[in-house]
Amino acid sequence: MLTHAQLKARQRDERHAHAEGIALRIHRALSWLARAELCDDEDGRFIFLWIAFNAAYANDLGEMQVTQGRLLGKFLKRLDALDDQGRLHQLVWSRYPGAIRILLDNRYVFQPFWDHQNGQAGSEDWEAKFTSAKRAAHASLASQDTGTVLSIVFQRLYTLRNQLIHGGATWGSSVNREQLRDANNIMGDAVPVIIEILLDNTDKLWGDACYPVR
């Protein structure tokens, strides 16, 4: 597992050659990864890992929100294409295939399920959507489409993120412990790898950081 210390040492050695936008995004992502490593509770660790991921992902091109997943999916598929060492592939297919399958089959991290619970119009068919989404996810698993699988996984994790950030869960609750532990295991390995892939490709166009320092 990559650590903040390893990545930070590399970033210090190379940051003089980084463009301002990607340099700031990597710097911020590393700062939140460091904080996540200090956490001794699952809720806090997940929140800090998500902030680290969002710091790496978000830019000034309107990619701060994970809306329909198009932009997020594009970002993750690009990372996978640039990952010539197969690090993301290994995470999905060797390290966490079981945890990912459980997460994809969990209705409690499927946003349309909650939309239906909250009485939102047009959410009555959430079960059909869930079945369709699972079918698509398992097709991607069967074809070992790493970028698509990661996109779907992070969509599920975004629902979990919303539950915590918007006060939809109790701190330390026993209700969501299993899915939160799986989420932290996946994010805890995926976020450092994402940062490392960005470090490998700082010469590419990633867009400027959101909320730039002025």
Backbone as a chain_set.jsonl record, in Angstrom:
{"seq": "MLTHAQLKARQRDERHAHAEGIALRIHRALSWLARAELCDDEDGRFIFLWIAFNAAYANDLGEMQVTQGRLLGKFLKRLDALDDQGRLHQLVWSRYPGAIRILLDNRYVFQPFWDHQNGQAGSEDWEAKFTSAKRAAHASLASQDTGTVLSIVFQRLYTLRNQLIHGGATWGSSVNREQLRDANNIMGDAVPVIIEILLDNTDKLWGDACYPVR", "coords": {"N": [[0.84, -1.203, 0.0], [0.596, 2.149, -0.894], [1.871, 4.994, 0.807], [1.235, 8.198, 2.392], [3.668, 9.416, 3.087], [5.534, 8.285, 1.296], [4.549, 9.165, -1.196], [4.549, 11.938, -0.804], [7.276, 12.477, -0.513], [8.19, 11.96, -3.096], [6.672, 13.891, -4.484], [7.76, 16.28, -3.475], [10.304, 16.175, -4.596], [9.751, 16.479, -7.287], [7.998, 18.58, -7.79], [8.76, 21.083, -8.706], [8.726, 20.976, -11.418], [6.111, 20.761, -12.131], [3.003, 21.81, -13.586], [1.039, 24.627, -12.527], [-1.72, 24.166, -11.882], [-2.138, 21.287, -11.694], [-0.199, 20.772, -9.835], [-1.164, 22.047, -7.525], [-3.509, 20.6, -7.073], [-2.511, 17.998, -6.563], [-0.949, 18.539, -4.305], [-2.938, 19.351, -2.451], [-4.51, 17.015, -2.365], [-2.698, 15.211, -1.253], [-2.38, 16.339, 1.274], [-4.852, 15.834, 2.5], [-4.909, 13.087, 2.35], [-2.883, 12.495, 4.145], [-4.135, 13.321, 6.502], [-6.249, 11.502, 6.588], [-4.881, 9.141, 7.114], [-4.298, 9.44, 9.762], [-6.622, 9.007, 11.087], [-8.666, 7.317, 13.453], [-11.145, 6.258, 13.304], [-13.849, 4.863, 11.389], [-15.776, 6.49, 10.074], [-14.684, 9.127, 10.0], [-12.308, 8.6, 8.614], [-13.214, 7.783, 6.083], [-14.469, 10.151, 5.177], [-12.296, 11.946, 5.041], [-10.694, 10.606, 3.172], [-12.383, 10.769, 0.977], [-12.371, 13.542, 0.521], [-9.692, 13.843, -0.161], [-9.646, 12.384, -2.558], [-11.464, 13.963, -4.052], [-10.072, 16.353, -4.165], [-8.008, 15.656, -5.873], [-9.46, 15.024, -8.128], [-11.281, 17.14, -8.812], [-11.628, 20.043, -10.858], [-11.371, 23.252, -12.521], [-13.179, 23.041, -14.527], [-15.793, 22.537, -14.09], [-16.061, 20.089, -12.835], [-16.581, 19.414, -10.205], [-18.708, 18.214, -8.984], [-20.198, 15.03, -8.607], [-22.365, 14.149, -10.69], [-24.24, 12.814, -12.865], [-22.361, 10.966, -13.273], [-20.92, 10.952, -15.612], [-18.657, 12.678, -16.061], [-17.017, 11.879, -13.958], [-16.695, 9.171, -14.588], [-15.311, 9.436, -16.985], [-12.923, 10.579, -16.066], [-11.891, 8.516, -14.385], [-11.644, 6.415, -16.219], [-9.745, 7.524, -17.864], [-7.549, 7.636, -16.145], [-7.16, 4.892, -15.77], [-6.429, 4.146, -18.37], [-3.996, 5.453, -18.553], [-2.528, 4.143, -16.718], [0.03, 2.409, -16.855], [1.25, 0.492, -15.359], [-0.677, -1.125, -14.354], [-1.943, -0.783, -11.863], [-4.505, 0.035, -10.904], [-6.055, -1.917, -12.093], [-5.131, -4.177, -10.738], [-6.043, -3.62, -8.149], [-8.827, -3.775, -8.501], [-9.285, -6.374, -9.551], [-7.654, -8.208, -8.237], [-7.244, -7.533, -5.535], [-9.645, -6.476, -4.327], [-12.004, -7.796, -5.388], [-14.175, -9.237, -4.245], [-15.215, -7.482, -2.248], [-15.984, -5.377, -3.864], [-18.008, -6.519, -5.454], [-19.928, -7.046, -3.473], [-20.493, -4.432, -2.668], [-21.607, -3.382, -5.019], [-23.93, -4.806, -5.125], [-25.43, -3.839, -3.094], [-28.221, -2.266, -1.994], [-28.389, -0.095, -0.325], [-26.452, 1.726, -0.914], [-27.238, 2.765, -3.239], [-28.432, 5.34, -4.996], [-31.091, 5.872, -6.168], [-32.715, 4.192, -4.609], [-32.832, 5.507, -2.129], [-33.932, 7.874, -2.995], [-36.501, 6.994, -3.543], [-37.315, 6.226, -0.959], [-37.465, 8.716, 0.154], [-39.611, 9.78, -1.096], [-39.451, 10.972, -3.629], [-40.556, 12.117, -6.771], [-40.875, 10.013, -9.621], [-39.235, 7.996, -8.797], [-40.282, 5.571, -8.323], [-39.711, 3.252, -9.689], [-37.344, 2.209, -8.709], [-36.391, -0.337, -8.071], [-36.318, -1.715, -10.494], [-34.427, -0.156, -11.774], [-32.267, -0.676, -10.126], [-31.85, -3.398, -10.552], [-31.191, -3.295, -13.271], [-28.88, -1.729, -13.132], [-27.209, -3.376, -11.623], [-26.964, -5.478, -13.409], [-25.576, -4.252, -15.509], [-23.247, -3.565, -14.137], [-22.212, -6.084, -13.437], [-21.778, -7.11, -15.949], [-19.691, -5.481, -16.763], [-17.832, -6.308, -14.902], [-17.508, -8.95, -15.734], [-16.29, -8.603, -18.193], [-13.98, -7.477, -17.436], [-13.636, -4.671, -17.375], [-12.034, -2.248, -16.232], [-12.068, 0.596, -15.866], [-14.821, 1.275, -16.15], [-15.977, -0.272, -14.094], [-14.764, 0.906, -11.832], [-15.863, 3.45, -12.046], [-18.589, 2.933, -11.536], [-18.368, 1.919, -8.947], [-17.405, 4.179, -7.56], [-19.588, 5.839, -7.869], [-21.408, 4.55, -6.199], [-20.045, 4.879, -3.795], [-20.22, 7.592, -3.589], [-22.863, 7.998, -2.876], [-22.767, 6.945, -0.299], [-21.012, 8.782, 0.769], [-22.635, 11.09, 0.679], [-24.589, 10.409, 2.551], [-23.15, 10.555, 4.95], [-21.968, 13.188, 4.949], [-24.194, 14.861, 4.767], [-25.476, 14.429, 7.114], [-26.998, 12.124, 7.269], [-26.509, 9.825, 8.627], [-25.559, 8.212, 11.676], [-22.773, 8.979, 13.726], [-20.383, 6.462, 14.113], [-22.278, 4.492, 13.871], [-23.775, 1.244, 13.946], [-25.169, 0.4, 11.818], [-24.203, 0.907, 9.208], [-21.635, -0.15, 9.179], [-20.269, -2.358, 7.901], [-20.338, -1.812, 5.105], [-19.028, 0.609, 5.164], [-16.488, -0.059, 6.114], [-15.595, -1.667, 3.971], [-15.643, 0.298, 1.983], [-13.673, 2.06, 2.936], [-11.411, 0.424, 2.818], [-11.18, 0.033, 0.043], [-11.031, 2.738, -0.904], [-8.826, 3.561, 0.59], [-6.68, 2.302, -0.62], [-7.061, 2.966, -3.311], [-7.037, 5.808, -3.586], [-4.311, 6.714, -2.993], [-3.069, 5.443, -5.2], [-4.313, 6.722, -7.352], [-3.322, 9.329, -6.971], [-0.628, 8.796, -7.414], [-0.657, 8.023, -10.12], [-1.388, 10.458, -11.258], [0.933, 11.885, -10.6], [2.68, 10.543, -12.238], [1.912, 11.539, -14.653], [2.0, 14.326, -15.007], [2.511, 15.961, -17.091], [0.379, 15.942, -18.742], [-2.803, 17.363, -19.836], [-4.849, 18.483, -17.359], [-6.519, 20.387, -16.411], [-7.148, 23.366, -14.46], [-6.857, 23.792, -10.879], [-9.737, 23.796, -8.716], [-11.047, 26.587, -6.861], [-8.601, 28.252, -6.773], [-5.527, 29.413, -5.281], [-5.408, 32.748, -4.361]], "CA": [[0.0, 0.0, 0.0], [1.308, 3.422, -0.936], [1.596, 5.868, 1.944], [1.419, 9.626, 2.182], [5.087, 9.745, 3.196], [6.193, 7.913, 0.043], [4.089, 10.05, -2.264], [4.982, 13.3, -0.505], [8.708, 12.567, -0.82], [8.31, 12.083, -4.545], [6.112, 15.174, -4.899], [8.733, 17.334, -3.141], [11.413, 16.094, -5.538], [9.355, 16.737, -8.671], [6.983, 19.623, -7.919], [9.284, 22.251, -9.429], [8.447, 20.799, -12.85], [4.671, 20.585, -12.332], [2.175, 22.976, -13.883], [0.437, 25.146, -11.295], [-3.01, 23.554, -11.575], [-1.999, 19.912, -11.22], [0.628, 20.82, -8.62], [-2.023, 22.402, -6.399], [-4.426, 19.485, -6.83], [-1.756, 16.923, -5.921], [-0.59, 19.028, -2.963], [-4.13, 19.29, -1.6], [-4.897, 15.611, -2.194], [-1.751, 14.609, -0.311], [-2.64, 16.856, 2.621], [-6.021, 15.137, 3.044], [-4.508, 11.687, 2.534], [-2.145, 12.467, 5.413], [-5.107, 13.41, 7.595], [-6.992, 10.24, 6.619], [-4.031, 8.121, 7.725], [-4.279, 9.672, 11.208], [-7.953, 8.743, 11.64], [-8.86, 6.043, 14.129], [-12.545, 5.838, 13.181], [-14.214, 4.604, 9.996], [-16.508, 7.621, 9.494], [-13.751, 10.203, 9.701], [-11.354, 8.169, 7.582], [-13.878, 7.829, 4.778], [-14.684, 11.55, 4.792], [-11.012, 12.53, 4.636], [-10.284, 9.964, 1.924], [-13.175, 11.322, -0.121], [-11.861, 14.885, 0.235], [-8.438, 13.657, -0.886], [-10.015, 12.012, -3.927], [-12.081, 15.092, -4.736], [-9.012, 17.329, -4.423], [-7.299, 15.196, -7.064], [-10.39, 14.916, -9.261], [-11.993, 18.371, -9.176], [-10.899, 21.138, -11.488], [-12.187, 24.435, -12.794], [-14.007, 22.795, -15.708], [-17.115, 22.136, -13.654], [-16.044, 18.684, -12.471], [-16.556, 19.309, -8.759], [-19.822, 17.398, -8.509], [-20.438, 13.757, -9.27], [-23.797, 14.237, -10.964], [-24.68, 11.592, -13.525], [-21.238, 10.055, -13.364], [-20.224, 11.016, -16.906], [-17.339, 13.277, -15.912], [-16.248, 11.011, -13.078], [-16.338, 7.996, -15.36], [-14.283, 9.845, -17.949], [-11.693, 10.764, -15.3], [-11.375, 7.223, -13.935], [-11.22, 5.659, -17.395], [-8.481, 8.112, -18.331], [-6.517, 7.154, -15.227], [-6.905, 3.482, -16.081], [-5.702, 4.096, -19.64], [-2.634, 5.948, -18.315], [-1.904, 3.297, -15.69], [0.768, 1.377, -17.58], [1.689, -0.538, -14.414], [-1.82, -1.952, -13.994], [-2.228, -0.69, -10.428], [-5.954, 0.037, -10.69], [-6.513, -3.244, -12.499], [-4.817, -5.093, -9.648], [-6.952, -3.337, -7.041], [-10.181, -4.248, -8.814], [-9.412, -7.79, -9.893], [-6.873, -9.076, -7.36], [-7.301, -7.176, -4.122], [-10.985, -6.225, -3.789], [-13.144, -8.221, -6.223], [-15.307, -9.61, -3.411], [-15.785, -6.288, -1.627], [-16.625, -4.586, -4.916], [-19.258, -7.181, -5.806], [-20.87, -6.814, -2.372], [-20.887, -3.025, -2.735], [-22.469, -3.178, -6.185], [-25.207, -5.48, -4.88], [-25.999, -3.255, -1.876], [-29.183, -1.22, -2.341], [-28.26, 1.049, 0.577], [-25.55, 2.713, -1.513], [-27.812, 3.027, -4.567], [-29.165, 6.571, -4.732], [-32.532, 5.798, -6.441], [-33.403, 3.567, -3.473], [-33.078, 6.554, -1.143], [-34.881, 8.806, -3.596], [-37.828, 6.401, -3.337], [-37.628, 6.318, 0.468], [-37.757, 10.126, 0.445], [-40.831, 10.155, -1.801], [-39.207, 11.786, -4.81], [-41.307, 11.706, -7.959], [-40.103, 9.33, -10.642], [-38.331, 7.008, -8.204], [-41.053, 4.37, -7.996], [-39.14, 2.089, -10.367], [-35.957, 2.063, -8.269], [-35.982, -1.745, -8.094], [-35.956, -2.032, -11.874], [-33.161, 0.53, -12.026], [-31.238, -1.384, -9.376], [-31.591, -4.64, -11.29], [-30.493, -2.93, -14.501], [-27.549, -1.258, -12.762], [-26.422, -4.55, -11.238], [-26.678, -6.234, -14.629], [-24.519, -3.532, -16.212], [-22.024, -3.673, -13.341], [-21.675, -7.436, -13.543], [-21.262, -7.249, -17.311], [-18.374, -4.835, -16.752], [-16.957, -7.208, -14.152], [-17.233, -10.123, -16.561], [-15.375, -8.217, -19.271], [-12.823, -6.85, -16.778], [-13.575, -3.268, -17.786], [-11.625, -1.619, -14.973], [-12.517, 1.978, -15.781], [-16.263, 1.312, -15.915], [-16.235, -0.799, -12.753], [-14.386, 1.942, -10.868], [-16.851, 4.522, -12.149], [-19.793, 2.496, -10.837], [-18.014, 1.831, -7.527], [-17.336, 5.522, -6.977], [-20.956, 6.337, -7.794], [-21.961, 3.999, -4.957], [-19.358, 5.524, -2.676], [-20.725, 8.967, -3.507], [-24.086, 7.924, -2.079], [-22.322, 6.793, 1.088], [-20.464, 10.095, 1.14], [-23.753, 12.002, 0.931], [-25.213, 10.024, 3.815], [-22.34, 11.058, 6.062], [-21.764, 14.64, 4.887], [-25.463, 15.545, 4.959], [-26.078, 14.07, 8.39], [-27.953, 11.042, 7.101], [-26.047, 8.651, 9.364], [-25.051, 8.495, 13.014], [-21.355, 8.674, 13.874], [-20.129, 5.197, 14.776], [-23.462, 3.637, 13.792], [-23.561, -0.149, 13.563], [-25.998, 0.109, 10.644], [-23.456, 0.951, 7.942], [-20.225, -0.471, 9.433], [-19.663, -3.266, 6.934], [-20.11, -1.127, 3.833], [-18.05, 1.665, 5.386], [-15.175, -0.703, 6.17], [-15.225, -2.012, 2.598], [-15.373, 1.557, 1.275], [-12.384, 2.577, 3.383], [-10.354, -0.431, 2.281], [-11.037, 0.337, -1.379], [-10.542, 4.113, -1.045], [-7.507, 3.68, 1.194], [-5.685, 1.885, -1.608], [-7.282, 3.601, -4.613], [-6.668, 7.231, -3.598], [-2.871, 6.871, -3.223], [-2.743, 5.041, -6.564], [-4.759, 7.819, -8.225], [-2.346, 10.414, -6.835], [0.614, 8.367, -8.06], [-0.848, 8.093, -11.573], [-1.295, 11.88, -11.598], [2.354, 12.239, -10.539], [3.31, 9.958, -13.428], [1.391, 12.156, -15.88], [1.813, 15.765, -14.782], [2.674, 16.67, -18.361], [-0.897, 15.904, -19.459], [-3.735, 18.447, -19.529], [-5.82, 18.068, -16.353], [-7.337, 21.522, -15.988], [-6.684, 24.058, -13.253], [-7.511, 23.428, -9.635], [-10.837, 24.652, -8.289], [-10.676, 27.494, -5.759], [-7.153, 28.489, -6.781], [-5.017, 30.378, -4.296], [-5.3, 34.103, -4.924]], "C": [[0.867, 1.242, 0.0], [0.915, 4.278, 0.257], [1.778, 7.328, 1.554], [2.895, 9.975, 2.173], [5.831, 9.429, 1.9], [5.829, 8.88, -1.078], [4.557, 11.474, -2.05], [6.459, 13.485, -0.807], [8.934, 12.721, -2.319], [7.818, 13.446, -5.018], [7.085, 16.323, -4.613], [9.876, 17.36, -4.152], [11.039, 16.593, -6.927], [8.491, 17.981, -8.859], [7.463, 20.862, -8.665], [8.964, 22.188, -10.919], [6.956, 20.68, -13.149], [3.993, 21.897, -12.706], [1.391, 23.359, -12.634], [-0.846, 24.408, -10.906], [-2.874, 22.158, -11.004], [-1.151, 19.868, -9.957], [-0.23, 21.098, -7.395], [-2.973, 21.258, -6.063], [-3.723, 18.332, -6.127], [-1.378, 17.311, -4.494], [-1.773, 18.917, -2.006], [-4.538, 17.845, -1.328], [-3.984, 14.924, -1.179], [-2.007, 15.083, 1.116], [-3.806, 16.126, 3.274], [-5.753, 13.651, 3.205], [-3.75, 11.531, 3.849], [-3.111, 12.481, 6.594], [-5.912, 12.114, 7.717], [-6.187, 9.153, 7.319], [-3.985, 8.256, 9.245], [-5.584, 9.272, 11.884], [-8.01, 7.371, 12.304], [-10.321, 5.611, 14.138], [-12.926, 5.773, 11.705], [-14.888, 5.806, 9.338], [-15.559, 8.729, 9.071], [-12.788, 9.838, 8.593], [-11.983, 8.244, 6.198], [-14.049, 9.269, 4.298], [-13.38, 12.168, 4.309], [-10.479, 11.902, 3.352], [-11.084, 10.514, 0.749], [-12.695, 12.732, -0.474], [-10.552, 14.791, -0.537], [-8.708, 13.296, -2.343], [-10.568, 13.209, -4.688], [-11.059, 16.181, -5.047], [-8.231, 16.947, -5.675], [-8.174, 15.273, -8.305], [-10.922, 16.263, -9.748], [-11.077, 19.37, -9.862], [-11.862, 22.267, -11.822], [-13.082, 24.265, -14.01], [-15.388, 22.288, -15.332], [-17.194, 20.697, -13.2], [-16.028, 18.481, -10.952], [-17.649, 18.398, -8.232], [-19.912, 16.111, -9.306], [-21.937, 13.691, -9.526], [-24.287, 12.933, -11.578], [-23.532, 10.614, -13.74], [-20.452, 10.143, -14.652], [-18.809, 11.545, -16.752], [-16.443, 12.425, -15.018], [-15.785, 9.773, -13.826], [-15.233, 8.293, -16.359], [-12.931, 9.983, -17.26], [-11.086, 9.417, -14.918], [-10.917, 6.356, -15.112], [-9.911, 6.211, -17.963], [-7.331, 7.651, -17.442], [-6.155, 5.706, -15.543], [-6.1, 3.346, -17.368], [-4.245, 4.529, -19.473], [-1.843, 5.062, -17.355], [-1.165, 2.141, -16.346], [1.329, 0.291, -16.664], [0.539, -1.426, -13.929], [-2.193, -1.911, -12.529], [-3.72, -0.712, -10.14], [-6.555, -1.319, -11.042], [-6.28, -4.246, -11.363], [-5.746, -4.888, -8.451], [-8.327, -3.953, -7.281], [-10.246, -5.761, -8.903], [-8.647, -8.72, -8.963], [-7.113, -8.798, -5.88], [-8.732, -7.094, -3.573], [-12.142, -6.713, -4.655], [-14.372, -8.575, -5.388], [-15.997, -8.408, -2.807], [-16.521, -5.435, -2.651], [-17.958, -5.213, -5.314], [-20.328, -6.962, -4.727], [-21.392, -5.38, -2.416], [-21.862, -2.776, -3.875], [-23.841, -3.803, -5.998], [-25.962, -4.901, -3.681], [-26.931, -2.096, -2.232], [-29.012, 0.036, -1.495], [-27.203, 2.071, 0.123], [-25.955, 2.973, -2.963], [-28.784, 4.19, -4.418], [-30.665, 6.493, -5.06], [-33.331, 5.115, -5.327], [-33.768, 4.62, -2.442], [-34.03, 7.619, -1.69], [-36.314, 8.304, -3.391], [-38.246, 6.49, -1.869], [-38.045, 7.734, 0.86], [-38.956, 10.65, -0.339], [-40.623, 11.022, -3.021], [-39.956, 11.226, -6.014], [-40.372, 11.04, -8.969], [-39.169, 8.259, -10.106], [-39.032, 5.693, -7.886], [-40.438, 3.105, -8.597], [-37.7, 1.827, -9.943], [-35.483, 0.617, -8.326], [-35.573, -2.18, -9.502], [-34.625, -1.385, -12.239], [-32.008, -0.196, -11.342], [-30.849, -2.683, -10.087], [-30.8, -4.361, -12.553], [-29.058, -2.503, -14.205], [-26.656, -2.427, -12.366], [-26.034, -5.368, -12.462], [-25.528, -5.577, -15.402], [-23.189, -3.663, -15.475], [-21.389, -5.05, -13.493], [-21.185, -7.74, -14.957], [-19.872, -6.634, -17.41], [-17.361, -5.678, -15.981], [-16.552, -8.399, -15.013], [-16.228, -9.818, -17.665], [-14.104, -7.55, -18.754], [-12.569, -5.436, -17.31], [-13.3, -2.429, -16.539], [-12.173, -0.21, -14.817], [-14.0, 2.088, -15.48], [-16.611, 0.807, -14.525], [-15.9, 0.25, -11.699], [-15.379, 3.094, -10.863], [-18.115, 4.168, -11.38], [-19.535, 2.426, -9.332], [-18.016, 3.214, -6.884], [-18.704, 6.204, -6.959], [-21.627, 5.829, -6.52], [-21.343, 4.684, -3.74], [-19.822, 6.969, -2.499], [-22.03, 9.015, -2.718], [-23.748, 7.779, -0.606], [-21.752, 8.1, 1.608], [-21.575, 11.07, 1.489], [-24.446, 11.686, 2.253], [-24.461, 10.616, 5.001], [-22.282, 12.582, 6.082], [-23.047, 15.394, 5.186], [-26.203, 15.104, 6.218], [-27.092, 12.955, 8.309], [-27.533, 9.752, 7.776], [-25.534, 9.11, 10.727], [-23.574, 8.137, 13.083], [-21.193, 7.366, 14.65], [-21.283, 4.221, 14.711], [-23.093, 2.216, 13.363], [-24.276, -0.489, 12.258], [-25.165, 0.007, 9.372], [-21.994, 0.549, 8.092], [-19.59, -1.314, 8.34], [-19.367, -2.567, 5.621], [-19.084, -0.015, 3.986], [-16.641, 1.096, 5.474], [-14.698, -1.091, 4.777], [-14.86, -0.759, 1.804], [-14.003, 2.103, 1.657], [-11.219, 1.738, 2.875], [-10.091, -0.101, 0.812], [-10.443, 1.726, -1.572], [-9.126, 4.263, -0.511], [-6.392, 3.242, 0.274], [-5.819, 2.659, -2.913], [-6.8, 5.047, -4.648], [-5.156, 7.426, -3.757], [-2.443, 6.484, -4.644], [-3.147, 6.129, -7.556], [-3.764, 8.977, -8.175], [-1.048, 10.041, -7.545], [0.492, 8.425, -9.585], [-0.811, 9.544, -12.04], [0.16, 12.337, -11.582], [3.108, 11.7, -11.752], [2.977, 10.726, -14.697], [1.122, 13.646, -15.702], [1.984, 16.583, -16.06], [1.39, 16.684, -19.185], [-1.772, 17.085, -19.037], [-4.81, 17.927, -18.577], [-6.767, 19.188, -15.952], [-6.794, 22.13, -14.71], [-7.456, 23.583, -12.033], [-8.707, 24.347, -9.363], [-10.402, 25.456, -7.076], [-9.166, 27.727, -5.706], [-6.755, 29.526, -5.735], [-4.83, 31.714, -4.957], [-4.67, 35.056, -3.906]], "O": [[1.78, 1.365, 0.817], [-0.245, 4.283, 0.669], [2.386, 7.649, 0.534], [3.335, 10.758, 1.33], [6.665, 10.217, 1.456], [6.696, 9.351, -1.814], [4.926, 12.154, -3.007], [6.861, 14.536, -1.305], [9.767, 13.517, -2.753], [8.459, 14.087, -5.85], [7.216, 17.239, -5.426], [10.361, 18.429, -4.523], [11.896, 17.074, -7.668], [8.273, 18.4, -9.996], [6.648, 21.613, -9.202], [8.934, 23.212, -11.6], [6.575, 20.515, -14.308], [4.359, 22.962, -12.208], [1.112, 22.513, -11.784], [-1.038, 24.064, -9.74], [-3.431, 21.865, -9.946], [-1.366, 19.013, -9.098], [-0.053, 20.471, -6.351], [-3.214, 20.979, -4.889], [-4.275, 17.748, -5.195], [-1.48, 16.493, -3.579], [-1.623, 18.442, -0.88], [-4.872, 17.491, -0.198], [-4.448, 14.146, -0.346], [-1.864, 14.309, 2.062], [-3.762, 15.829, 4.468], [-6.31, 13.016, 4.101], [-3.947, 10.559, 4.578], [-2.929, 11.747, 7.565], [-6.222, 11.679, 8.826], [-6.752, 8.331, 8.041], [-3.667, 7.293, 9.942], [-5.653, 9.204, 13.111], [-7.474, 6.392, 11.784], [-10.701, 4.709, 14.884], [-12.403, 6.522, 10.879], [-14.611, 6.113, 8.179], [-15.612, 9.213, 7.94], [-12.481, 10.662, 7.731], [-11.356, 8.716, 5.25], [-13.797, 9.566, 3.13], [-13.358, 12.841, 3.278], [-9.876, 12.593, 2.53], [-10.545, 10.707, -0.34], [-12.622, 13.077, -1.653], [-10.321, 15.567, -1.465], [-8.076, 13.835, -3.252], [-10.191, 13.447, -5.835], [-11.163, 16.858, -6.07], [-7.835, 17.817, -6.452], [-7.688, 15.553, -9.401], [-11.004, 16.502, -10.953], [-9.911, 19.523, -9.499], [-13.032, 22.229, -11.443], [-13.681, 25.233, -14.48], [-16.078, 21.68, -16.152], [-18.283, 20.123, -13.177], [-15.51, 17.473, -10.472], [-17.522, 17.86, -7.132], [-19.727, 16.103, -10.523], [-22.694, 13.228, -8.674], [-24.709, 12.034, -10.851], [-23.722, 9.55, -14.329], [-19.421, 9.484, -14.79], [-17.861, 10.939, -17.251], [-15.252, 12.268, -15.29], [-14.627, 9.37, -13.718], [-14.324, 7.485, -16.549], [-11.909, 9.558, -17.799], [-9.889, 9.203, -15.109], [-9.916, 5.647, -15.01], [-9.078, 5.463, -18.476], [-6.257, 7.313, -17.94], [-4.978, 5.346, -15.578], [-5.188, 2.523, -17.446], [-3.362, 4.028, -20.17], [-0.631, 5.222, -17.204], [-1.674, 1.021, -16.39], [1.831, -0.724, -17.146], [0.763, -2.374, -13.176], [-2.705, -2.894, -11.994], [-4.16, -1.407, -9.224], [-7.46, -1.802, -10.36], [-7.149, -5.068, -11.071], [-6.181, -5.85, -7.819], [-8.915, -4.567, -6.39], [-11.178, -6.368, -8.377], [-8.957, -9.91, -8.901], [-7.177, -9.723, -5.071], [-9.002, -7.587, -2.478], [-13.195, -6.075, -4.65], [-15.494, -8.25, -5.776], [-17.224, -8.312, -2.843], [-17.555, -4.841, -2.346], [-18.942, -4.496, -5.493], [-21.493, -6.72, -5.043], [-22.584, -5.14, -2.227], [-22.836, -2.04, -3.713], [-24.809, -3.385, -6.635], [-27.012, -5.416, -3.299], [-26.476, -1.061, -2.719], [-29.441, 1.116, -1.9], [-27.081, 3.146, 0.71], [-25.132, 3.347, -3.798], [-29.834, 4.052, -3.79], [-31.462, 7.015, -4.281], [-34.504, 5.431, -5.128], [-34.889, 4.629, -1.933], [-34.829, 8.192, -0.949], [-37.222, 9.085, -3.103], [-39.4, 6.796, -1.57], [-38.857, 7.934, 1.763], [-39.282, 11.834, -0.255], [-41.535, 11.747, -3.416], [-39.983, 10.017, -6.241], [-39.226, 11.455, -9.143], [-38.395, 7.673, -10.863], [-38.451, 4.808, -7.258], [-40.627, 2.01, -8.067], [-36.915, 1.284, -10.72], [-34.31, 0.361, -8.596], [-34.605, -2.92, -9.677], [-33.798, -1.987, -12.924], [-30.916, -0.319, -11.899], [-29.669, -3.014, -10.202], [-29.859, -5.084, -12.88], [-28.133, -2.865, -14.932], [-25.481, -2.466, -12.732], [-24.921, -5.886, -12.547], [-24.624, -6.258, -15.885], [-22.14, -3.846, -16.093], [-20.175, -5.167, -13.658], [-20.272, -8.546, -15.135], [-18.983, -7.188, -18.056], [-16.19, -5.756, -16.352], [-15.39, -8.805, -15.018], [-15.415, -10.668, -18.028], [-13.259, -7.113, -19.535], [-11.443, -5.067, -17.645], [-14.226, -1.961, -15.877], [-12.687, 0.143, -13.756], [-14.405, 2.9, -14.648], [-17.454, 1.395, -13.846], [-16.677, 0.458, -10.768], [-15.699, 3.648, -9.811], [-18.656, 5.001, -10.654], [-20.383, 2.826, -8.534], [-18.562, 3.4, -5.796], [-18.949, 7.063, -6.112], [-22.33, 6.578, -5.842], [-22.038, 5.023, -2.782], [-19.814, 7.499, -1.388], [-22.273, 9.966, -1.975], [-24.37, 8.418, 0.243], [-21.986, 8.476, 2.757], [-21.479, 11.796, 2.478], [-24.843, 12.592, 2.985], [-25.072, 11.118, 5.943], [-22.521, 13.198, 7.12], [-23.003, 16.461, 5.798], [-27.395, 15.367, 6.377], [-27.958, 12.839, 9.176], [-28.125, 8.7, 7.535], [-25.127, 10.26, 10.895], [-23.163, 7.104, 12.555], [-21.79, 7.186, 15.711], [-21.278, 3.217, 15.423], [-22.214, 2.016, 12.526], [-24.023, -1.536, 11.662], [-25.394, -0.879, 8.548], [-21.182, 0.869, 7.224], [-18.481, -1.014, 7.897], [-18.273, -2.706, 5.076], [-18.346, 0.279, 3.045], [-15.698, 1.7, 4.965], [-13.537, -0.873, 4.433], [-13.89, -0.755, 1.047], [-13.255, 2.561, 0.794], [-10.163, 2.273, 2.54], [-8.943, 0.028, 0.387], [-9.471, 1.891, -2.309], [-8.317, 4.996, -1.079], [-5.274, 3.749, 0.368], [-4.818, 2.977, -3.554], [-6.212, 5.472, -5.643], [-4.743, 8.236, -4.587], [-1.562, 7.118, -5.224], [-2.406, 6.423, -8.494], [-3.406, 9.54, -9.209], [-0.437, 10.881, -8.204], [1.434, 8.831, -10.266], [-0.262, 9.835, -13.102], [0.578, 13.096, -12.457], [4.055, 12.322, -12.232], [3.668, 10.589, -15.706], [0.12, 14.162, -16.196], [1.638, 17.764, -16.098], [1.318, 17.361, -20.211], [-1.52, 17.724, -18.016], [-5.588, 17.043, -18.934], [-7.727, 18.948, -15.22], [-6.063, 21.478, -13.965], [-8.558, 23.046, -12.142], [-8.694, 25.522, -9.729], [-9.493, 25.054, -6.349], [-8.528, 27.428, -4.696], [-7.544, 30.393, -5.36], [-4.173, 31.816, -5.993], [-4.495, 36.24, -4.194]]}, "num_chains": 1, "name": "protein.A"}
